Amino acid sequence: HGDRWRRSAVAKLLVPCTAPFDALWHRIFGAENLATPLALSWSPPHAMLSLSIAYALANMVLILEREHNAGFRKLFPDIALGGILSILLFILWPFHPTEAFGQVLGFYGAGILAFAQVTVLLVAQERHRDILDATRVSLVTLILFLITYGREIAPQLVYFPHDRAPIWVLIFSVLVPGLALDLTRGRMPDYLRGALFGILWSLFVAGVAVQFFAPEFRYGSGSVAIAMAASALGGAFAPFLARRFSRV
C-alpha cells in the first residue's frame, strides 16, 4: 500500500515540472501545429504530463481497490479508470479518422482507438466485477471530454481541416458501446464483445457523424467500412492485453 502511494506521489510531482518544459518547448518551436501529432499529443512536454497523470491514476486504482469501504471499492476505481481512458484517448487522438489532430493512418487508425477503449473497459469489468462497470468508466470519460468539446481554438494555432457532428453523436458513441459491453458480459466471448464495441463505436464516429459534415468533409461508404473493420479487429484483440492488466 505504501509503495503504491510513493509511486503515485512521484508521478504527481512530475506534473508541475511539465509547465516550464512546455514553455521552453513553445519558445523553441513556437505555437502548436495541431495538424502534426508531434505538436500536440506526442510532444515531449504533453506526453510527460499525460503519462505522469495516467501512472498516478493507475496506482490510485490499486490503492482504492483495497479500501474497506465497499462504495470506495466500487465507484472510485472506475472514476480513476475513466481518467486513464481519457488520457489514453488524448495520446492516441491523432489516430482518429476525422478529427483535427493529424489523422494518422486515415480510417485504419480507428482500430487503435477501439483497442485502447476496449482494453480499459474490460480491465474495469474484470477487476471490479460490478454491474455497469464499463458504462460508468465510459460516463466519466465522456464527462471529461465534454469539458473541452467545442471550445474555440486560438487563432494562431494551425490544425487539420475537419468538421464535427452534433454533440449527441459523441455521447452515443461513448455510452452505447460501453453499455453493450456490460449487457453482453458472460453471454459472449470477450473477443466478440470487443469486436461488437468497435463496430458500434465506429458506426457513430464514422458512419453517423459524416451525415452531418459539410460537403467538403464528407467521405464514402468505403471509408466507413474501413473504420468499422479496423475497429472490430482492434476491439477483438483488446481482451488479450486486458487479461494481463487484470492480473496486476
Salt bridges, closest charged atoms under 4 A:
ASP3 OD1 - ARG6 NH2 3.84
ASP3 OD2 - ARG7 NH2 3.11
ASP22 OD2 - HIS26 NE2 3.24
ASP22 OD1 - HIS46 NE2 3.21
GLU32 OE2 - HIS26 NE2 3.43
GLU32 OE2 - HIS46 NE2 3.61
GLU65 OE1 - ARG127 NH2 2.63
GLU65 OE2 - HIS128 NE2 2.81
ASP78 OD1 - HIS128 ND1 2.81
ASP78 OD2 - ARG136 NH2 2.72
GLU99 OE1 - ARG164 NH2 3.10
GLU126 OE1 - ARG129 NH2 2.99
ASP130 OD2 - ARG136 NH2 3.25
ASP133 OD1 - ARG136 NH2 2.91
ASP133 OD2 - ARG185 NH1 3.97
ASP190 OD1 - ARG193 NH1 2.69
